[in-house]
């Protein structure tokens, strides 16, 4: 961990605190908020922690996943460009589970189609992946 302090390095410089502390929230841009919200409720079995006309937030332990309408994203990230789901995946979220095969069966019962797996990876873990309605990739791993 690194302590971030003021640029002057003097004793009276403000200290920002430990860096990084962890990821508190991840915002995922989605084209169809009602469909994405229903997917997260049905697949992950989580209640909505907060919602408004543009977003729905789910709490995964200490991390909030904020589903935000893509039309609202430019205000948040501009001047960066919001990519379309068809542009391809550039990240993957991993959730640890006790039994990948059993979780795959549970996901199938919830209507989830796997992209791959379950499979044993060369680095010693068993995984499977699926995609949410916004095109974001989720992996389960044991």
Secondary structure, 3 states (H helix, E strand, C coil): CEEEECCCCCCCCCEEEEECCCCCEEEEEECCHHHHHHHHHHHHCCCCCEECCCEEEEEECCEEEEEEEHHHHHHHHCCCCCCCHHHCCCCEEEEECCCHHHHHHHHHHCCCCEEEEEEECCCCCEEEEEECCCCCEEEEEC
